[in-house]
């Protein structure tokens, strides 16, 4: 009887384990485009045999999630998204230090990002901020084409502009920090309050406004220029990329190891692999046209020409700091988002 029971229990356990999904060797939180994230994970498993799971959320959402899970981390690697929240997470002790053997292959700006974070993060790609407009809708409404940040304040653009919420979106926080560095804080907030009157929606994701412009749901979408290019190439409606005449900021999309992750050894393997040429050269296949951090990988021909864009000297140390990000985000929420239109 006891032997029969033992066999039944063993059989039930075997069936239960067979019904459960295979446990991943490494868990990645990804803050880039969904297609890029899935393509990256699939190739990693194919090339290394290491099983990986991926969850996609915006930069701000991922930072908040890692912070909430700090006593019981659920993921091992954070890949992609703007560098500012990665730097904030590093400052708050949420990330693990790691000097990858791939660092000598990285472009200067990627190494500077690592050094700034005391090797708790590293640059994986770079892209300039801007916006895109739907030229078909522009012609239908008989409006002059915008070329500057100031153009988005014109009365005829009321309800025609979309951007993300900087509390959840690294793209929108980059815009906020960019304008503060361009004009000073008071002038920047004066601009954002005026722009608020023309905003039709604050989205969660930074790429969403470009996608909405490509669908004709908004005339103008503030986004990183490579996201506008992706929509222009894959969408059905014409989208024009704009580098604002006053100047603009940029992101160093980053990657970090999460402190206390359960799969540290495989996480480091993913980290090294993601800095390699085979991982970075596939980005254009998934519509990601940023400048790759690996110096052996060519810049995609579709990528915006950064040398032709008036880029500011973005202060990642200041605007990636925990205190400055929290202060600016609180001010934006209180003075801009909640303002009457």
Helices and strands as residue ranges (DSSP letters): H 2-19, E 26-30, H 34-48, E 52-56, H 59-68, E 77-79, H 83-91, E 95-96, G 103-105, H 108-116, E 122-134, H 135-140, G 150-153, G 155-157, E 161-164, H 170-183, H 185-196, E 199-203, H 208-215, E 220-224, H 225-234, E 239-242, E 250-258, H 264-274, H 277-280, G 283-286, E 291-292, G 306-308, H 316-319, H 322-332, I 333-337
